[in-house]
Every structure is written in C-alpha cells, then in structure tokens.
Amino acid sequence: MKNFLPEKEWKLFKKLDTPEKIQDFLDGMKINYEKHGDTCYSPLTVLDKRICHCIEAATLAALILRVNGRPPLLLDLTASKNDYDHVVALFKKFGKWGAISKTNHAALRYREPIYNSPRELAMSYFHEYLDKKGNKSLRRYSLPVNLKRFDQLGWMTTKKEIDYIPEYLVKVKHFSILTRAQIRHLRRADELEIRAGNLEEWGYKPAK
C-alpha cells in the first residue's frame, strides 16, 4: 500500500500489524473525558494528544488496519436514552469477526475473532452493556461502515476534527436486537454485575 501518511506515523502503524497489537497500543492511551466539550479527534490528533474516547480510538484503529491491508470498518452500537452509544473497529480473521474497542469500563472491550456475523459480535456486548441503574441498555447495531467513503474529506491525514463520521453513523441504517416485549421483560443486573460494570480503568478527578 502506498505511503500516504507522514513517515513517522507510517512506520509506527506498520509495526502495529495485528489487531492484538493495535488494541494494546490503544489501551496505553488515557480516556478522553471531553472536559471542554464534545470532540471527534482525527487519528493524527489522537496520536499527538495520546487521549481518545471510543469513536476516536475506533477510527485510529481502522486507519492502522487499513495501512496493514485490511478494510477500515466501524460498527456502531446504540443504547437506550439513559446510556451512551459505543463504536468499535471491526476486523476479520479466519473468516470470523472480531473488534477493537476503547472503553473506560470493564466489559465493552476487545472481542476475539470468533463471531460469524456483525450481529453475533454486537450481541456479545448485550449482557454487560448496562446503564448506571443496572438496566441492560443495548438496543441496535449498524452494519459495518467502511471509512473509505470519507477519503475525499481527508480523515486519514487531517488534524481537524472529523465530526462527519459520527454524524454519518447516526444516520446509517441500524437493526434492532430486541422487541418491545423483550425490553419490558429484561431482568435488571444484580449488584455484583453493577459494581463490575462501574469499574473504571482511568479515574477522573475534576479540577478544584
């Protein structure tokens, strides 16, 4: 693949030549708490700042996957109104789907490439996808979105924010994973599950 990035970043990305290495690299970055307002940093800005939230990390992961010959795919997971959505980067290995994921919590993390479809992978997040009260909140998932559609906007090389990517993910077709009847009869997580779900990797202490 032709080198279209600065030499330093290109060499770094070429070293991160497996999904496992990419996940380990992202795990070393702090969570972006967006203390000064909403952000959607580009991959190169994430590298400069060394902080990211889920979609920023997923977009960077997709770019690194692309440098190493894989398609740059995102999967959008949407939650109920009482919880936050989540975005992961998708990859395939031995014909199965896996995911690279940046999260501050214990459960919504990397997925091994063992899933037969994006839906099956999305469902793997269901039981641990909890709001603060312990309600199971995952509702819908998108089909894989190939970031090649944004190449003309320069998402891979810009240091400007790339808000057009999350804006597109909101609009793209999603598929429900539950009926209304199923939602009404969901069991609330127990106290141990809630405590585990509230574990945070990067603690946040607001300024005094």
N, C-alpha and C positions, 0 to 999 in steps of 0.2 A: 504493500500500500504506500502511496506517495506521501512523503512527509509534508504535511500542511500546517504543522504547529511549530512554535519555537523549539530549537534544538534541545534545550534543557528538558522541557516538558515531554517532548517526543521520546527521548531516551528513558525518562522515568516511566512513561506509560508502556514502553516496550518491555521493561523489566517486570511489569505487573501483568504477566501474560497468562494468568489463570484467574477464574472468579474468586478462588480462595485468597489469592494474593491481593486482589482488589479489595475484598472485604476486610482483610487485616489492615490494609492501608487506611481505609475509611474509619475503622474502629479507633485508630490512633488520633483522629480529629475530634475536637470538642463539638458539642451540640451548639448550633446557632439558635439562641433564645429570642432573636429578633427584638432586642431590648429597645431599639429605636424605630420600630415599625416593621411592617411586612417586607420581606426580601425574597428575591429569587436570584441568587448569585449564579453567574456563569461558571462553568468548570474552571477556567483560568483564575477567576476571582476566588473561588474556593481554595485553590492551591495557594494563592497569596495570603489569604486570611487564616487558613487552617481551621475553619469552622464551617459547619453546614447542618442544615436540617434535612428531612428525608428526601424531598424532591431535588434539592441541590446536590446531595450525595448521589442520588439515583442517576441524575443527568451526567455527573462526572463519571460514574461507573459505566454508563452507556458509551461515553466517549472513549474510555480506556478499552472497553470491549471492542469497539469499532477499530481502534488502532491495531488491535491484535486479530483482526479478521472476522469478528463476529458482528451481527447486526446490532445497532443501538436501540434497544427496545425498553419501553417503560410499561408498567402495569399500574393502573390507578385503582385503589381500594377506597370506597366511600362508606362513611359511617352515618349513624343517626345524627339528629341535630344536636345531641348532647355530647358528641365526641368529635375527634379530629379525623380527617381523611389521612391516607398513607399512600406513598408511592415507592415502588421498588423497581430495580433494573432486572430484566429477565435475561436468561441465557439457556441454551440447550446443551446437553452433554449426553452422549449415547442415546439420543432420541428422546430424552426426558427433560422436563423443565425444572429450573432452579431459579433462585432470586438472591440478589444482593440488596441489603437493606440497612439503612442508617436509622436508628431509633435510640431514644434515651431510656427505654424501658426493657424489661427482661424478655418479652415474648415475641415481639414483632420483628424478628431478626432474620439472618441468613437462612435460606432454605436450600437443602441439598437437592441436586438434580435427580429427583426420583418421581416426579409428578407427570402424569400422562397428558395433562392439558393445563392451560392457564386457569381454568375454573377450578380444577382439582388443587392447584397450588394456592389459589385465593382462599379456598375452603380450609386450608391448613392453618390459616390465621384466625379462624372463626372463634374458637372457644376461649382464646386468650385475648381477644380484641374486646376490652372492657372499658366502660366509662368509669368515672370516679365512684359511682354508686354500685358498681359491680354488674351493671346491665350489659349483656352481650350486644354490641353495637354495630358490628359489620353488616352492611346491607347490600352493597353492589360491587361489581368489578367491571373493568373495561377489558376489551381485547387488547393484545399487545399494540402499542403505538410506536411506530418506527420514527425516530427523530430525524431521519434523512429528509423528511418533509420540511424541516426548518433550515436546511443547509443554506438557502439563499438569504436567510436572515443572519447568518454568521454565528450561530450558537456555539460552535466549537472553538472559535478564535477570539470572540469579543470579550471585553471586560465590563461591558454594560450588563444591566440586569436583563434576564430573559423571561419576563412575565408572560410572554405569548405562549410559553409551553404549559404552565399550569392553567392558563385561560383556555387553551385547547382541550386539556384533559377534562375540564368541567363540561365541555360541550360534546365530547365524543360519546358514542353510544355505550351505555353500561347495561349490565344484566343483573337482575335481582337474584338474590340467593335464598330468599325466604318469601313465603306468602304472608298475608296479613294474619291469618290464623296461627301460623307458626310463630310469628312475632309475639302475639298475645300470650302464647303458652311457653315462652322461653323461661327457663329457670335462672334466677339470679345467682351469680357466682357466690361461693361461700367465703368466709372471712379470710381463710388462708389464701385462696385464689386472689382476692382483692389485695392483700398485702404483697403477694408476689408481683402482681400487676403494677403496683405502685413503686416497686424498686427502681431507682434511677441510677444510671451509670455516671452521669455528670451532674453533681449537685449544683444548685443555683442559689447564691446568696445575694439578694438585691442590695444595691448601694444604700448606705445610711443617709 
